[in-house]
Amino acid sequence: MIVSKTNKYSILFMVFVILITHFTSLGARIVHVTTYGSDEGDGSIYEPYASIPKAIDELCAYDNPSPGDTIYVHEGTYPNEPVSGNWDPYGQYGTYIWIMGVPGENKPRLTRGETAYITSYKSAETPPHNFALKRLIFDKDDVGYHNINMCSWNPLSIAPPIEQGYIHNVIIDSCEFYNRRKSAAGIKMSGVDSFVIKNCTFNGFDGGGIGLNMDGCHYGEVYNNTFYRERMSGILTKGGSHHIVIRNNFIKDCSPIGIAVGGDTWYEYCRPDTAQMEDPLCEARDIDAYSNVIIDCWIPIVFNCSRDSRVYNNQIIITDSLKNMSDSEGLIFSTTPGMIQFRETSGWCNVPPRDNKIYNNIFYFNKIRDYYYNIYFFLPNETHSDRYASTIKIWNNLWYEYEDPSSSWKSWNSNGVWNCVDTTGVNIYAQDPRFVKNSDGIPIPTNGYSLGLRGIRITPPSGYEFKDFYGETYMDPPPIGAINISYEPEGPPIAPLMNRLIPANLGEKKD
């Protein structure tokens, strides 16, 4: 049959209308939650729900996952959210169920005191998945425990297959976590796979414990967040965690630890993906930390029973404000300080750190108290001749002790193994990075002669960009440190531009 041109277009239009009607009927939905709503309503803007669990129940049951629905939580304070154990969101693969504050409104504030679980305990082998949290404030006083606790169903160290036992495909974007309770975490994640945590603020107010605590978490990115005044760690990866990228974060006044690669996890709490771990198991593996600015953390970097991890192109600074702070002000001084610490103290794997690399970092520090170490080894296990220290590479970093530059590289606590560490790649000592502060108070190095184009070429993990703290692609070869800087061999160094785009974690959040 020959169809005329006019009829052909008419048929195509009818097909288009049918397809649009079909996919609209199957499309994503929007429901609303307000402080004045009722769970007897229908979730519309005219009859909004009063609670997030009601919206979750209506949109994304395990046997009927969301095809990309959005739960809009309107501004106001919600003293009964999150409800422990009642946030079990399910999205379809390739889409997410979004639980988020409304663009253009103030972020809603969730203030429930007890621990808030996003968990699969109630649903056996059906952990939540494919969900996103955005533009929410989680605020706790010295009550309860974690702001959010995402915990997979299996508490044993031998994990089930990922598709059966782990929470997976999670986004947390532009949220704020305030927690004043000692030993609590802004986010506690146990057994979470494929996640992104970005543009968030974590503040412990000198009382909170850990900003982001990851037990047995895998294939994730921690990007462009602020961690401030946490009193145990800013970021912690442990319990069999692997393949996590930690980049472009601002970490300040977190003590004793800024970034912990590995930790001390007891057997019953570990969730390693054993297919990715060699024998013996380790606390953390294949962790990449780069382009972070870390200021005034008692121990900026710790490798604890970790393997095959890399810390490079970071800017690590200790100032007099940390030196002059007293124990009574809330800092934990029970641990010997050092710019980098290697530990073998885990409760379950008890293996020394090995095959870790530290490249292209700026270490700018003073002599805290009457003792301080560039590198501190705490490796009590005597079963290894050098505790694998010979597999550790500390190359091409700049070390500057600003009170006494001549002592920029004099302090090792070796525990008998320091001479096994590979430092043959040239480290730079006693060269002042010559910091100036930009309008946001971030120290910017200006010593281009010592830093510019002086870094080792780095290949970041597959799929990740190699950009500096401000999101600018690194030069090739990169500089030493977290911020791009010019190299001027025949003249004075030129300070980098001060009007770069400031990351969201340093100013007002932008949509």
Disulfide bonds with the S-S distance in Angstrom:
none
